[in-house]
């Protein structure tokens, strides 16, 4: 809880924008000034391991998070360890770390599952591709097994995430609808599935099936489809591999076939070469669709990308366009017409101000409900009595049945997912037990620190409580890895 008391700082990173990398660099400096040992993870060191400010520091690559314990132990000893290689099976690149590693969920009610890593695109502004590489999908059976385990641990909502969910399976001979139909089969009554971001090209050929899936009662009618610009010339310079007509075709089809669907999108303001006319086309698109969820990004040239070498739009112009688009977005209220409706919502979180619980209706629209502990993790019917720009407020109706979505008790906050009951009983009884996690982790000799050591309270002295710390490190980094991938949160 207090970073000043830690022996070591494990810093995760994002390379999408300059400010994120700046924050990462500042965190490293702060750790070094505090004489802390440092281990780095995420996309920044993976993409640019030779950066001067990373010199001499330990790094865990994006596909090596299952070896976090090994790296931390060696770093504590004063060694510098760098694991940046690609994992392969019979010469084929794997999707990344195993899905069944122990983890700690940020929210015990929500499971975040990465369905693939990397992507098929080569966008000229993107730095993430340098770190994540080409598309590598997880097998359907592994994803379904992870979903089943999550529900057995009390999860009531699953988020599918990746750099591009729509491209899923193209490298392993399957596709996104096939995966989704398999997942739908194992979702218990009252639980929900939310899809992540998909680029327009990879959803076009699956529109009919996607509409059917998004109409399923256990799937949120929600899709995040980034357009980035409404100018075909800008899209061409971005190498986005679609035109504005393609985006409109996807949105129009889904809005017709999935009544009430929420379409979220992203827009980059001030991409190199964007003219005033180009930007006005983007403004017209937002005015046309009045997206309830819009992620507005001022363009930042990322070092090493083609876009960084293009003639740049003046900073003042980028800033003004970002401001203009933001004003347009805030000029309309997407939920005013829903006041008075009765909606079915799933309650999963606490609001930032701690005054409400946060629920979502079938369209993944945010509904604030009274902070009644009996509602958490439940699906309930509410009456909408107020609407804001980003939320609605609902009051549970007196005749509504509260449905428990989870099929078992959720794990306690901070409790480790993916451990066998045998391990839990042994830990509670204080018996000497050699950990054999249900995760079937491919064990290397160097991982013996958490696979075969005595429990912390059985050791004589010792600075680090190795087993508990090791499990926590592995679990937390798995949470970082899957939670830190680009999503529409």
N, C-alpha and C positions, 0 to 999 in steps of 0.2 A: 504493500500500500504506500510505502514511503520510499521513493527511489534513492534517497540519501543513505538509507540503511542497507541497500543491496550490495552484494559482492560484485555483481556483474550486471551490465545493462545489455539487454537483447533488443536491438532497434530494427523494426520492420520499416520498409520504405515503399514509396510509390513514385513512378517516373513519368506519370501522365503530364504533370504541369511543373513549371519552374518553382512556384511557391512550395510545392510539396517536397521537392528535392532540397530547397533552401532550408526548410524546417528540419529535414533529416540531417543536413550538414551541421546545423546549429546544435542539434541534439548530440551529435558525436563530439563536438567541441565542448559542450557542457559536461559530458561524461568524462572526457579526458581531463578537464580542469578539476573535476572532483576525484581524480585518481581512480576511476572505475575501470575494471576490465570491460572490454566492448566486443560484442558479436553482432555482425550486421546481417540482415536478411532482406528479402524482397527484390524488386526489379532494378533499383538503382545500382547496387553493386554487381548484380548479374549482368546488366547491360554495359557497365563501365567500370570493371574491376581495377583498372589501372589509374583511376583518378587519384590525384596527389593526396587528397584528404582521406583516402581509404588506405593509404600506404601503411603496411605493417599490421593491419587489423584483420581479425578472423571474419570469414564470410561463409554463410550457408546459402548455396544456390537455391533457386526456386523449386528444383526437383529433389533437393537433398534434405528436406526438413525432418525426415525420419532419423537423421543423424545429429540432431541438435544437441543431444546429451553428450555425445562424443566431442563435439566442437567446444561446448561450454567447459567440459572438464579440462581439455587441453589448454584452453585460453586461461582458465583459472591458474594453471601451472606456469603460465607465462609464455606459452607457445602461440604462434600465429598459424591458423589452419584455414585453408580455402578449399571448399568443395563446390565446384562450379560445373562439373561435367553433366552431360545428358544421359539419362537412364534409357537403356535399350533392352529389348527382349528379342533375341534372334535377329538382331540388326534393325529392328523396328523401334522407333522412338516411342517411349511410354508417355502416358498422360501426365505423369508427375508422381507425387507421393501417394502412397496407398490411401484409399478412402476410409479404410477401417482402422486407422491409427487411433489410439486414445486421444480424446480432445476434451476441452472444457468449453461448453457453449456459453456465449455471452448472455444469451437468454435461453434458459432451460426448455422453453416452449417452442423455440424456433431452431430448425436444423438447416444449415446452409450447405448445399452439396454442389461441388464443382463437377460439371459433366464433361468438360474438356478444357484443355489448356491451349494457348496459342491460337492462331487464326489463319485463314487462307488469303487475307488481304495484304496489301503492301502500301497502306495509306502514307502519304508523303510527310504527314505531320506527326506520325506515331512513333514514340520511343519504346512503347511496351513490347512491340514485336521483336525488338533487339534482345529483350530479356526472355520472352516467352516462346519465341520461335514459331514454327508452323503448327498447324492443327494436330492435336493428339487427343483422341477421345477415349474415355473410360468405357469398358464393356457394359452392356445393359445389365447383365446379371449382378455386377458389382454395385451399380447404382441402385438397383432394386433392393439388394441386400442391405445397403446402408439405410435406405428409406425404412425398411422393415425394422431394423434395429432402432432407429430413431423413434418410431412409434411405440416400440416396446419400452423405451425409456421415457415415455410421457410427452414426447413432442406432439404438437397439434398443428404445426404449420411448417411446410418445407419450402425453401427458396432454392430454385435451380439457378446457378450462376456460372459464368465463364466470360471470356472476351467476346464470344459470339455464339449464343446458344443455337441459333438457326443453322449453323454449319455442322452441328453435332453429327457424328457418324460417317461423314463423307470419307474419312480415312480408314474406316473399318467395315465398310459395306452395309451401313444401315442409315437411319435418318431420325430426325427429332420426333416426328409423329409416332414412329414405332416405339421409341423410348417412352413417350408420354402415355401411350395406351397401356404399357406394361406397369408404369408407376401408378396410374389411376386404379388399377386392379388392387393395389395394396393399401390405398388410402382409406383409413377407417371413417365411419360416418361422423360428420362434424369437424373433421380435420380438413385442411386446405393446402393446395399446391399453388405456388406463384412462379411464373416463368420470368427469366431474366432478359437481358438485352439481346436483340437479334438484328443484324443488318439486313436491309431490304432484299439484296439479291438472293439470300438463302431461304427466304420465307415465301417468295413468289410461287415456287413450284409446289408448295404444300398448303396453299390457302384454304382449300376445301376441308382438308383434314384438320388444319389448325382451328378453323371456325367451329368444327364439331367438338374439339377438345376444349376450347375456351368457353363453350356453352355447357360443359359438364358441371354439375352442381358442386363438385369438390375441387374445381380449378377456378382460380380467380380470373374473371374476364378482364385481363390486364396484359398489356404488352408494351415493352420499351423498344421503340424503333427509332434510332437516331437518324435524322436527315442531314444534319450539319450545315447545309445551305440549300436554298431554293433556286440557286443558279446552276445550270448545267455546266457552264464553263468553270465555275469554282469547283464543282464536284469532280470535273475532269482533272483539274490541277491537283486535287486531293487524292486522285486515283481511288475513288470510292466505288467504282464498278457498277453504278446504277445512275439513272437520271431522275429528275423530279417526278416525271410521269410514273415511274416504277413505284416510288414512295406513295404517291397518291392512289395508285391502283391497290396497293396493300391496305392502306388506311380505309379507303372507300369500301372495299370488299368486306373487311372485318366489321366496320361500323354498320353495314347492312345486314350481315349474317349473324353478328353477335350484338344484339341491341343493348345499348348502354355501356359498351366496352370502354375502358380507359386506355387511351393511347398516350404514352409519354414519349418525349423526343428530346434530342440534344441539338444545340446550334452553336457553331463557332463564329464569333464576330471578328472581322478584320483579318481573315486569312489572306496571305500574300496574293496580290492581284485583284482582290475583291473591290469592285467599283461601287459607286453610290447606287447605280441601277441594279447591280447584283444584290446589294443589301436590301433594297426596296422589294425585290421579289421574295426575299425571306420574310420581311414584315407582312407582305400580303398572305403568305402561307399561314403564318401564325394567326392573322386576322380571320382567315377562312376556317381553320379548324379549332381555334381557341383551345389549344391543348390545356388540360387541367394541370398537367405536370410538365414543366419545361425547364431543362437544364441549360443555362446560358453561360457560355465560356468565352472569355476574351482570349484571342489567339496568343499563345506563347511559343516562340521558336525553340524547339528542343535541339540541343547540340547533336550533330551527327545525322540529322534527318534531312531529306531533300528540301523540305519546306524552309528550313533555316537558311538555305542558300538562295532562296527566291527574293525578289525585291519586296521589302516589307511595307505594309500599310503604316502610316505614321501613328505613333502611340496615342496621340490625342484623338485621332479619328477612330481608332479601335475602342477607345474608352467611351466616346460619344455614341457609337453604334451599340455598344453593350448597354449603355444607359437608355437609349431609345427603345431597344427591344424589351428591356426590363419594364419600362413604363407601359408599353403596350400590354405585356403579360399581366401586369397588375391593374390594368384598366377594366378587367372583366372578372366576375365572380361565377365560377362554374357550378356552384352548388345551391345557389339561391332558390332555384325552382324545386329543390328536394325537401324544403321545409314542409312538415306535415306528413311526410311519407313514413311508412313502417318498413324497417329494414332488418334483415338478418345479419348479425355481425359476430365476428370471432374476436375475443378479447385476449391480447397477448403481451401488452407492454404497459409501462407507466409513462405518462407524459413528462416532458423535460422540466416543467414547472412543478411536477409532483402533485398536481391538484386533480388530475383525472387519470383514468385508465384509457389506453389507446386500443381501439378495435378497428377492424376493417370490414366493410360490406362486400358483397360478391364481386364488386368492380374494383376492389382494393382501394377504395376511397377511405380516407381516415375519418373515423367517428370517435369522438371523445365521450366517454360514459362515466357515471359516478364511480368514485374510488371505493368500490365494494369488493372486499377480498373474495367474496363468493362468486364474483364474475370472472376472475382471472382464469384464463385457460378454457373458458366456456363459450359456447355459441348461444346467443340470446337475441330475441327480437326487441328492437327499440323504436321509439317514435322520435323523429328528427324535429327539434324545436328551434335550432339556430344553425346558421351557416356562415363560415368565414371563407377567406381566400383558399386556404389549404386544408380545411377541416369542416366537419359538421359536429353538432352536439346532439346526443340522443339520450332519451330516458327509457329504461326498460319498461315495457308495457306490463300491466298487472296480470294479464291472462297468458303471458308468454311462458313457454316451457324452456328452462335453462338446460341446455344439452352439454354434457361433458364430452369434449372432443377426444381427449387422451384416453388410450386404452389401458394405461397404467399410471401410477403416480410419477409426476415429473421428477427428474433428478434435482437435488438441492442446488442452489446457485453455487458454482465453484466445484461441484462434484464432477469427477472424471467419467466421461462416457467411454464405452468400449471395453470395460474391464469385466472379467468373469465374476460370478457370485462367489466362487471359491476364493478369489483374491480378496474380495470385500470382507468375507467372513474371517479370513486369516488376518487381515489388517485390524479388524475389530477385536479379535481375540489375542492379538500380539504374538501369534505363533511364527516360528521361523519358516518362511515359505519362499520358494524361488518363483518369482513372478512369471506366469505364462499367460499373457494377455490374449483375449479372444481375437485380437486383431491379426494374428498370424503374421506378425512383422518379420520380414527376412532379417534374422539376427546375425550381426557380425561380432567377432570377438570383442571389439572395442565398445560394444553396447552392453557388455556384461554389467556395467555399473547400475543399470536399472533392471536388468533381466535376472540377476542372480545374487545380488547383495542382500545382507540382512536388512530388516526394516530399521528405520532410523533410531527407534528407541532401544534397539538391541546392540547398537554399536558403542564401542568404548571411545568417548570423546568424539573428535572429528569436527571440522569446521562446518562442512556442508552436510545437511541431512540428505544423503545422496539419493536414496530411492524416491522420497517424496518430492524433492526438488526436481529430479530427473523427469518424473511423470508429469509434474506441473509444467516444466519447460516444454516438453514434447507436446502436451495438450494445448498450451497457450499458443505455441507457434503454429500448430495446425489450425487453430481458430483464426490467427492472423492471416494465414495463407488463404483460407477459403473466404474469410470475411473481407479481406483486403483487395480481392480482385474487383475489377470495375463492375459496379452494379448500379441500379437505378435508385438506390436509397437516397 
